[in-house]
């Protein structure tokens, strides 16, 4: 706009009079307004930052991917760096920013939004925007009073400028949204413990979840703070510290600080202290930001009452992780609310969702949750929750076992607690998959039940895990669960329970090669069955005694016990068990070279198993017939039997028997000169034996492979 003078009027080039001037008029151009300062608000760069190469590379790729062709900066990048308290979100963001300062020549804005801190209330958006306007050199009298107008002015000032805006420690999306620039030349980094979903949905934020450090990164952190020589001098103590801290950066930093302030103290002492004291060793009475329990406590600030209760109960729940149905049982919440609570805890970075719909806590967060449960929940609330969790896992395991072994005697557990519903399992595949996924939790549930004195749950978990343990080859776990069941049996009223427990424990010991213990338990089982006049239990025990003697290499005694079991089952009119023992009589007869007797008994067993639709028994019998055919020179027939048995056992998920089946199959292959086929099946058998810890079997098969290679 130009200005001219006409008499006493001052007019614009639009012709409109804007005022009257009296006296002389001298026009001078206004002095140039000073350029606004270049804001450089980033805190100091992390001095001892190590690791995080993967996350830094991801940030680099995102920036490069979104950069304009002219290199004028990135389009709006909102990388919500999530993660639990003390995981290193701010340090990662600052480390990345300082590595790329040249990309932001027009300055860097920074604000700590105090979403999770001892400061109390989070910083309001109006306060944060006002701070940015001050940093951008805006006169106080030019700043509007309305937040929306302030945000517009802020966006105007940063438009077209290549700037970095770092919004640290955000609590909610509403706290962040007014601080987002509208210009594609600006880059935004946001850190916070919550995932801030609406930023992802509405503003296209890139979400970078931050996990714990890898063992190598954790070792690097300790070396950077304590010195490489100090760390190298105590490798075992360092490994234990990393394991106890679970790779948590703040925990490792606290340990390093504690060790560094104790000259001459061994790291083994720090490891022992952390092992004995747990979270207490990571506490700091005077500096909240240097105390892991305090830092974690800030995450609970924005949780609902229900979420806090669920968080605490998950801390005491058995097992390393959980599922929505298990959480519903634990908390007595409807499925929908349990899922919502888990999602809320995941959003707060207190839970991690893993494949298969499972949720897990970091070990240190779990310890904090456990402490929270014991300090905020009454004992009766905790006990009731653990009872419901135990009932959920027990009754689902019972349903799984019925699918895996429907011919097994039905031993019903007591009804579950009110409101507990077992997880539905439609078929054997689902049963095996659930058992595989929950196995560690089921073992932990039995330990928890034992600690609570829930003897019924302890015993029935052992019973309902027995088939699964046998098929998957979990021999050590079988001994452990039945030993716990034996302790619980003393408190249960049914006299048959103790006999049955000794029997199963004897069988489990036999599988581990603990033959003296196996014989002792089986003799006690038989004695109790005789004293209580229980012919069914006597038959079962003779059958396991046959198995135990066979494992010891005494096939003659094994055959005698099998024949006694066969007589009892026939007298009891139990055709499925009769079929199983017919096969076992045939097996031990074959081992003794009595092949006609063996073949006769096994064919009778096969007919009964097929009549009663018992595929597990059918597979066992086909395996025996394969052995008989091979040792009588009919190698083609042997392979046919072995193939049929293998198909059934793979379908049943019986990995333990599959290994033996493959071992047997290799011999007729070798006898027929099919060396490559023999090599293939023996290699698979060797791998299974090693996976199952069956060292003697693995060594034997390795010798067979060596002999085959030599041949």
C-alpha positions in Angstrom: 0.0 0.0 0.0 1.3 3.5 -0.9 0.5 6.8 0.8 0.1 10.3 -0.7 -0.7 13.8 0.7 -3.5 16.0 -0.6 -3.9 19.1 1.4 -4.9 18.0 4.9 -5.9 14.5 4.0 -3.8 11.3 4.1 -5.1 8.8 1.6 -4.3 5.3 0.7 -3.9 3.9 -2.9 -7.4 2.7 -2.5 -8.6 6.3 -2.3 -10.0 6.1 1.2 -9.3 8.8 3.7 -7.9 7.5 6.9 -7.3 10.6 8.9 -6.7 14.3 9.2 -3.1 15.7 9.7 -2.6 19.1 11.2 0.8 20.8 11.0 3.9 19.7 9.1 4.2 16.0 8.1 7.5 14.2 7.8 7.3 10.5 6.7 10.0 8.0 7.5 9.9 4.3 7.0 9.4 2.4 10.3 12.5 0.8 11.7 12.8 -2.9 10.6 11.4 -5.3 13.1 14.1 -7.6 14.6 14.0 -11.1 13.2 12.5 -13.5 15.7 15.0 -15.6 17.6 15.8 -19.1 16.5 14.4 -21.3 19.2 16.8 -23.9 20.5 14.9 -25.4 23.4 16.1 -29.0 23.4 17.5 -30.2 26.7 21.1 -31.4 26.8 21.9 -34.4 24.6 22.0 -37.8 26.5 25.6 -38.1 27.6 25.8 -41.9 27.9 23.3 -43.0 25.3 23.9 -46.5 24.0 22.1 -49.1 21.8 18.7 -48.5 20.2 20.1 -48.8 16.7 17.0 -50.4 15.4 14.7 -47.7 16.7 16.9 -44.9 15.5 17.0 -46.5 12.1 13.2 -46.7 12.0 13.0 -43.0 12.8 15.5 -42.3 10.1 13.6 -44.3 7.5 10.3 -42.6 8.4 11.9 -39.2 8.0 13.5 -40.1 4.7 10.3 -41.7 3.4 8.3 -38.6 4.1 10.8 -36.0 3.0 9.8 -33.7 0.1 11.6 -34.1 -3.2 13.1 -30.6 -2.8 14.6 -31.7 0.5 12.7 -29.0 2.4 12.2 -31.2 5.4 9.7 -33.9 6.4 6.0 -33.9 6.1 4.4 -33.9 9.5 5.9 -36.8 11.3 4.3 -37.6 14.6 6.1 -40.5 16.1 4.4 -41.4 19.4 7.2 -43.2 21.1 5.3 -45.4 23.7 6.6 -47.5 26.4 6.4 -48.0 30.2 8.1 -45.6 32.6 11.8 -45.6 32.6 12.1 -47.4 29.2 14.1 -44.5 27.6 11.6 -42.7 25.5 12.9 -39.2 26.0 16.5 -40.3 25.7 15.8 -42.0 22.3 13.9 -38.9 21.0 16.7 -36.5 22.1 19.5 -38.8 20.8 17.7 -38.9 17.4 17.1 -35.1 17.4 20.8 -34.3 18.1 21.9 -36.6 15.3 19.8 -34.6 12.8 20.0 -31.0 14.0 21.1 -29.9 10.5 17.7 -30.8 9.2 16.1 -28.2 11.5 17.9 -24.9 10.8 14.9 -22.8 11.9 15.0 -24.1 15.4 13.7 -26.7 17.9 10.8 -26.3 20.3 10.6 -28.5 23.4 8.0 -28.9 26.2 7.8 -31.4 29.0 4.0 -32.0 29.3 4.4 -33.7 32.7 1.9 -36.4 31.8 3.7 -38.8 34.2 5.9 -37.1 36.7 6.0 -35.9 40.3 4.8 -32.5 39.2 1.2 -33.5 39.7 -1.1 -32.1 37.1 -0.1 -32.3 33.4 0.8 -29.1 31.6 -2.3 -27.6 30.0 -2.2 -27.0 26.2 -2.7 -23.2 26.7 0.4 -23.1 28.8 2.4 -25.1 26.3 1.3 -23.0 23.3 2.0 -19.8 25.2 5.5 -21.0 25.9 6.1 -21.8 22.2 4.8 -18.3 21.2 7.3 -16.7 23.7 10.1 -18.8 22.3 9.1 -17.7 18.8 9.5 -14.0 19.8 5.9 -13.0 19.9 5.2 -9.8 21.9 3.0 -10.4 24.9 0.5 -7.8 23.7 0.1 -9.7 20.4 -0.8 -13.0 21.9 -4.6 -13.7 21.9 -6.3 -14.9 25.0 -8.3 -17.7 23.3 -6.5 -21.1 23.1 -7.8 -21.7 19.6 -6.5 -18.3 18.4 -3.1 -18.9 20.1 -2.8 -22.3 18.3 -3.6 -20.7 15.0 -1.0 -18.0 15.6 1.6 -20.7 16.5 0.8 -22.6 13.3 1.2 -19.5 11.3 4.6 -18.7 12.7 6.0 -22.1 12.1 4.5 -22.5 8.6 7.2 -23.1 6.0 9.9 -23.3 8.6 12.1 -26.4 9.0 11.6 -27.0 12.7 11.5 -29.8 15.2 8.8 -29.8 17.8 9.3 -32.3 20.6 6.4 -32.9 22.9 7.7 -35.0 25.8 5.9 -37.0 28.4 2.4 -36.6 27.0 -0.6 -38.0 28.8 -3.5 -37.6 26.3 -4.2 -36.8 22.7 -6.2 -33.7 23.8 -3.0 -32.4 25.5 -1.0 -32.7 22.3 -3.4 -31.8 19.4 -3.2 -28.0 19.8 0.6 -28.2 19.7 0.7 -29.9 16.3 1.9 -27.6 13.4 0.0 -27.6 10.1 3.1 -27.2 8.0 4.7 -30.2 6.2 8.1 -28.7 6.8 8.0 -29.4 10.5 8.8 -32.7 12.3 7.1 -33.6 15.5 8.3 -36.2 18.1 6.0 -37.1 20.9 6.8 -39.3 23.9 4.3 -40.8 26.3 3.3 -43.9 28.1 -0.1 -44.1 26.4 -0.4 -45.1 22.7 -2.5 -41.9 21.9 -4.7 -43.7 19.4 -6.5 -40.6 18.1 -3.1 -39.1 17.0 -2.6 -42.2 14.9 -6.1 -42.2 13.5 -6.7 -38.5 12.9 -3.2 -37.1 12.4 -1.4 -40.1 10.8 1.1 -40.5 13.6 3.7 -43.1 13.2 3.7 -45.3 16.3 7.1 -46.5 17.5 6.6 -48.8 20.6 9.7 -49.0 22.7 10.7 -52.3 24.3 13.5 -53.2 26.8 17.1 -53.4 25.8 18.5 -56.5 24.3 21.2 -58.3 26.4 23.9 -56.8 24.2 22.5 -53.3 24.6 22.1 -53.8 28.3 25.7 -54.9 28.6 26.7 -51.8 26.6 24.8 -49.5 29.0 26.5 -51.0 32.0 29.9 -50.8 30.3 29.3 -47.1 29.4 28.5 -46.2 33.0 30.8 -48.5 34.9 33.6 -49.0 32.5 34.3 -51.9 30.1 36.9 -53.4 32.4 34.6 -53.5 35.4 31.9 -55.2 33.4 34.3 -57.7 31.8 35.8 -58.6 35.2 32.4 -60.1 36.4 30.6 -61.6 33.4 28.4 -63.9 35.4 27.2 -61.1 37.7 26.6 -58.9 34.8 24.5 -61.6 33.1 22.4 -62.0 36.3 21.9 -58.2 36.6 20.7 -58.0 33.1 18.4 -61.0 33.6 17.0 -59.6 36.9 16.5 -56.1 35.4 14.9 -57.7 32.3 16.8 -55.2 30.1 14.9 -52.3 31.6 17.0 -49.2 31.0 16.1 -47.3 34.2 16.6 -50.4 36.4 20.0 -50.9 34.8 20.9 -47.2 35.2 19.9 -47.4 38.9 22.0 -50.5 39.4 25.0 -48.9 37.6 24.6 -45.7 39.8 24.5 -47.8 43.0 27.5 -49.9 42.0 29.4 -46.9 40.8 29.0 -45.1 44.2 30.4 -48.1 46.1 34.1 -48.2 45.1 35.5 -51.7 45.4 32.1 -53.4 45.7 31.7 -56.4 43.4 28.8 -56.5 41.0 27.9 -59.9 42.4 26.9 -58.0 45.6 24.6 -55.8 43.5 23.1 -58.9 41.9 22.5 -60.6 45.2 20.9 -57.4 46.6 18.6 -57.2 43.6 17.8 -60.9 43.8 16.9 -60.7 47.5 15.2 -57.3 47.7 13.5 -57.1 44.3 12.0 -53.6 43.5 13.1 -52.3 46.9 16.7 -52.4 45.6 15.6 -50.0 42.8 13.8 -47.5 45.1 15.1 -44.1 46.0 13.6 -42.3 49.0 14.6 -38.7 48.1 14.6 -38.5 44.3 11.3 -39.8 42.7 12.7 -39.8 39.2 15.5 -42.1 40.3 13.1 -44.6 41.8 11.7 -47.3 39.6 8.6 -48.1 41.8 7.8 -44.4 41.9 8.2 -43.9 38.2 6.0 -46.9 37.6 3.4 -45.6 40.0 2.8 -42.6 37.8 1.4 -44.9 35.1 -1.5 -45.7 37.4 -2.6 -42.1 37.6 -4.9 -42.2 34.6 -6.3 -45.7 35.1 -9.9 -46.3 36.1 -10.6 -48.1 39.4 -11.4 -51.3 37.4 -8.1 -51.1 35.5 -6.1 -50.6 38.7 -7.7 -53.7 40.2 -7.1 -55.8 37.1 -3.5 -54.6 37.0 -3.0 -55.6 40.6 -4.6 -59.0 40.2 -2.6 -59.8 37.1 0.5 -59.3 39.3 -0.5 -62.3 41.4 -2.0 -64.4 38.7 -0.1 -67.7 38.0 1.9 -68.0 34.8 4.0 -65.6 32.6 1.1 -64.2 30.6 -2.7 -64.2 30.3 -5.6 -64.2 27.9 -8.9 -62.4 28.0 -10.9 -65.5 29.1 -8.4 -66.2 31.9 -8.5 -62.5 32.9 -12.3 -62.6 33.0 -12.2 -65.5 35.4 -9.5 -64.0 37.6 -11.3 -60.7 37.9 -14.9 -61.9 37.8 -15.6 -59.4 35.0 -17.7 -60.1 32.0 -15.6 -61.0 28.9 -16.3 -57.6 27.3 -15.1 -55.6 30.3 -12.1 -57.9 30.8 -11.0 -57.2 27.2 -11.5 -53.5 27.7 -9.4 -53.5 30.8 -6.6 -55.4 29.1 -6.7 -52.9 26.2 -6.6 -50.0 28.6 -3.5 -51.5 30.3 -1.9 -52.1 27.0 -2.6 -48.5 26.0 -0.9 -47.4 29.2 2.2 -49.5 28.3 1.7 -51.7 31.4 0.9 -54.7 29.3 2.2 -56.0 26.0 0.0 -57.8 23.6 1.7 -60.8 22.1 0.8 -63.1 19.2 -2.2 -65.4 19.9 -4.1 -62.7 21.8 -1.9 -63.1 24.9 -0.9 -60.3 27.3 2.3 -60.2 29.3 4.0 -57.8 31.7 7.7 -57.0 32.0 9.1 -58.8 35.1 9.7 -55.5 37.0 6.3 -54.2 36.2 4.8 -57.5 37.3 6.7 -57.2 40.6 5.2 -53.7 41.0 1.7 -55.1 40.2 2.2 -57.8 42.8 3.2 -55.2 45.4 0.2 -53.2 44.5 -2.1 -56.2 45.0 -0.7 -56.9 48.4 -1.0 -53.2 49.5 -4.3 -52.3 48.0 -6.4 -55.5 47.9 -7.7 -57.4 51.0 -6.5 -61.0 51.4 -10.0 -62.5 50.8 -10.2 -60.6 47.4 -6.8 -62.0 46.3 -7.7 -65.5 47.4 -11.0 -65.5 45.7 -9.4 -64.3 42.5 -6.7 -67.0 42.6 -9.4 -69.6 43.3 -11.4 -68.5 40.2 -8.2 -68.5 38.1 -7.4 -72.0 39.3 -10.9 -73.3 38.6 -10.8 -71.8 35.1 -7.5 -73.5 34.2 -8.5 -76.8 35.9 -11.8 -77.2 34.2 -10.5 -76.2 30.8 -7.7 -78.7 31.2 -10.3 -81.3 32.2 -12.2 -80.6 29.0 -9.0 -80.8 27.0 -8.0 -84.1 28.5 -11.4 -85.6 27.8 -10.9 -84.7 24.1 -7.4 -86.1 24.0 -8.2 -89.4 25.8 -11.9 -90.0 25.9 -11.5 -93.7 26.9 -9.7 -92.7 30.1 -11.6 -93.2 33.4 -13.7 -90.1 34.1 -12.6 -88.4 37.3 -14.6 -85.2 37.6 -13.2 -82.2 39.5 -15.5 -80.3 41.9 -17.7 -77.6 40.3 -15.9 -74.3 39.6 -16.5 -71.1 41.5 -19.6 -69.1 40.7 -19.3 -67.4 37.4 -16.2 -69.3 36.1 -16.7 -70.7 32.6 -14.1 -73.0 31.1 -12.7 -71.9 27.7 -14.6 -73.7 24.9 -12.5 -76.4 23.1 -14.3 -77.8 20.0 -12.0 -80.6 19.1 -8.7 -82.4 19.8 -6.6 -79.9 17.8 -8.0 -77.0 19.8 -7.4 -79.0 23.0 -3.7 -79.7 22.1 -3.2 -76.0 21.1 -4.7 -74.8 24.3 -2.5 -77.2 26.4 0.6 -76.1 24.5 -0.1 -72.4 25.0 -1.1 -72.7 28.6 1.3 -75.4 29.8 3.6 -73.1 31.8 0.6 -71.4 33.3 -1.0 -74.7 34.2 2.2 -75.7 36.1 2.2 -72.3 37.8 -1.5 -72.7 38.7 -0.7 -76.0 40.4 2.1 -74.4 42.5 -0.2 -71.5 43.4 -3.0 -74.0 44.4 -0.5 -75.9 46.6 0.6 -72.7 48.3 -3.1 -71.9 49.0 -3.8 -75.4 50.3 -6.2 -76.1 47.5 -5.4 -79.8 47.5 -8.3 -80.8 45.2 -7.0 -78.5 42.4 -3.4 -79.7 42.8 -4.4 -83.3 42.4 -6.8 -82.8 39.5 -4.4 -80.7 37.5 -1.8 -83.5 37.7 -4.5 -86.0 36.5 -5.7 -83.8 33.6 -2.1 -83.0 32.5 -1.0 -86.7 32.4 -2.1 -87.5 28.8 -0.6 -84.2 27.5 2.7 -84.7 29.3 3.0 -88.2 27.9 2.2 -87.2 24.3 4.5 -84.2 24.3 7.3 -85.9 26.2 7.3 -83.6 29.2 8.8 -86.2 31.5 10.3 -84.0 34.1 7.0 -82.0 34.4 5.1 -85.2 34.8 7.2 -86.2 37.8 6.9 -82.7 39.3 3.1 -82.5 39.0 2.6 -86.0 40.4 4.9 -85.4 43.3 2.8 -82.4 44.2 -0.3 -84.5 43.7 1.1 -87.1 46.1 1.4 -84.4 48.8 -2.1 -83.3 48.1 -3.5 -86.8 48.2 -3.0 -87.0 52.0 -5.7 -84.4 52.4 -8.3 -85.9 50.0 -11.0 -88.3 51.2 -11.1 -91.0 48.4 -8.7 -93.9 49.4 -8.2 -94.7 45.8 -6.6 -91.3 45.2 -3.3 -92.2 46.9 -3.0 -95.6 45.1 -3.7 -93.9 41.8 -1.1 -91.1 42.6 1.6 -93.6 43.4 0.9 -95.4 40.2 1.2 -92.4 38.0 4.2 -91.1 39.9 5.9 -94.5 39.4 5.2 -94.5 35.7 6.6 -90.9 35.4 9.8 -91.9 37.3 10.2 -94.9 35.1 10.2 -92.7 32.0 13.0 -90.7 33.5 15.0 -93.8 34.2 14.5 -93.5 38.0 13.8 -97.2 38.3 14.2 -97.7 42.0 11.8 -94.9 42.8 9.4 -96.1 40.1 9.3 -99.6 41.6 8.9 -98.3 45.1 5.9 -96.1 44.1 4.3 -98.9 42.1 4.6 -101.4 44.8 2.9 -99.0 47.2 0.2 -98.5 44.7 -0.4 -102.2 44.3 -0.4 -102.7 48.1 -3.0 -100.0 48.6 -5.2 -101.4 45.8 -5.0 -104.9 47.4 -5.8 -103.5 50.8 -8.8 -101.6 49.5 -10.0 -104.5 47.3 -9.9 -102.4 44.2 -9.4 -104.8 41.2 -9.5 -102.0 38.6 -6.6 -100.2 40.4 -4.8 -103.5 40.7 -5.1 -104.0 36.9 -3.9 -100.5 36.1 -0.9 -100.9 38.5 0.1 -104.3 37.0 0.1 -102.6 33.6 2.4 -99.8 34.7 4.6 -102.4 36.5 4.9 -104.2 33.1 5.9 -100.9 31.5 8.5 -100.2 34.2 10.1 -103.7 34.0 10.2 -103.4 30.3 12.0 -100.1 30.6 14.6 -101.8 32.8 15.1 -104.5 30.2 13.4 -107.3 32.1 10.9 -108.4 29.4 10.0 -111.6 31.2 8.8 -109.8 34.4 7.1 -107.3 32.2 5.2 -110.1 30.4 4.0 -111.6 33.6 2.6 -108.3 34.9 0.9 -107.7 31.5 -0.8 -111.1 31.6 -2.0 -110.5 35.2 -3.4 -107.1 34.1 -5.1 -108.9 31.1 -6.9 -111.4 33.4 -8.2 -108.6 35.6 -9.5 -106.5 32.8 -11.3 -109.4 31.2 -12.9 -110.2 34.6 -13.9 -106.6 34.9 -15.3 -106.6 31.4 -13.3 -103.5 30.3 -12.7 -104.1 26.6 -10.7 -100.9 25.8 -8.2 -101.6 28.6 -8.2 -105.3 27.6 -7.2 -104.2 24.1 -4.3 -102.1 25.4 -3.0 -104.9 27.5 -3.4 -107.4 24.7 -1.1 -105.2 22.7 1.4 -105.0 25.6 1.4 -108.8 26.0 2.1 -109.1 22.3 4.9 -106.5 22.5 6.7 -108.2 25.4 6.2 -111.7 23.8 7.8 -110.3 20.6 10.7 -108.9 22.6 11.2 -112.5 24.0 11.1 -114.0 20.5 7.6 -115.5 20.9 6.4 -114.0 17.6 3.3 -116.3 17.0 1.9 -115.4 20.4 2.8 -111.8 19.9 1.1 -111.6 16.5 -2.1 -113.3 17.8 -2.4 -110.9 20.7 -1.7 -107.8 18.7 -4.2 -108.7 16.0 -6.9 -109.2 18.7 -5.9 -105.8 20.2 -6.2 -104.1 16.8 -9.7 -105.4 16.3 -10.9 -104.2 19.7 -9.3 -100.8 19.3 -10.8 -100.2 15.9 -14.2 -101.4 17.2 -14.1 -99.0 20.1 -12.6 -96.2 18.0 -9.4 -95.8 20.0 -6.9 -94.3 17.6 -4.1 -94.0 20.2 -4.4 -97.7 21.1 -4.6 -98.6 17.4 -1.4 -96.7 16.7 0.4 -98.4 19.6 -0.7 -101.8 18.2 0.3 -101.0 14.6 3.8 -100.1 16.0 4.0 -103.5 17.7 3.0 -105.2 14.5 5.6 -103.3 12.6 8.2 -104.6 15.1 7.0 -108.1 14.7 6.9 -108.0 10.9 10.5 -106.6 10.8 11.9 -109.2 13.1 10.2 -112.0 11.2 11.7 -110.8 7.9 8.6 -109.1 6.3 10.1 -105.6 6.0 7.5 -104.4 3.5 4.7 -105.3 5.9 6.7 -103.7 8.7 6.9 -100.4 6.8 3.2 -100.5 6.1 2.3 -100.9 9.8 4.8 -98.2 10.8 3.4 -95.8 8.3 -0.1 -96.2 9.5 1.0 -95.9 13.1 3.0 -92.7 12.3 0.0 -91.1 10.5 -2.2 -91.7 13.5 0.4 -90.5 16.0 1.1 -87.3 14.1 -2.6 -86.6 14.0 -2.9 -87.2 17.7 0.1 -84.9 18.4 1.9 -87.7 20.2 5.5 -86.5 19.7 6.9 -88.9 22.3 5.5 -91.9 20.4 6.3 -90.4 17.0 10.0 -90.4 17.9 9.9 -94.2 18.8 7.9 -94.8 15.7 10.5 -93.2 13.4 13.2 -95.0 15.2 11.5 -98.4 14.5 10.7 -97.5 10.9 14.4 -96.9 10.1 15.3 -100.6 10.6 13.1 -102.1 7.8 14.2 -99.2 5.6 17.8 -100.1 6.1 17.1 -103.8 5.7 15.5 -103.1 2.3 18.5 -101.1 1.3 16.6 -97.8 1.4 19.4 -96.0 3.2 18.3 -92.5 2.3 14.9 -93.1 3.7 16.4 -94.7 6.8 18.6 -91.7 7.2 15.7 -89.3 6.9 13.5 -91.0 9.5 16.4 -91.5 12.0 17.4 -87.9 11.7 13.9 -86.8 12.6 13.9 -89.3 15.5 17.2 -87.9 16.7 15.9 -84.4 16.7 12.8 -85.4 18.6 14.8 -87.4 21.1 17.1 -84.4 21.7 14.1 -82.0 22.1 12.6 -84.3 24.6 15.8 -84.8 26.6 16.0 -88.5 25.9 19.7 -88.6 25.7 20.2 -92.4 25.7 17.8 -92.8 22.8 19.4 -89.9 21.0 22.9 -91.5 21.4 21.6 -94.9 20.2 20.0 -93.4 17.0 23.2 -91.4 16.4 25.2 -94.7 16.4 22.6 -96.1 13.9 23.2 -93.1 11.6 26.9 -93.5 11.9 26.7 -97.2 11.0 24.5 -96.3 8.1 26.9 -93.8 6.8 29.8 -96.3 7.1 27.8 -98.9 5.3 
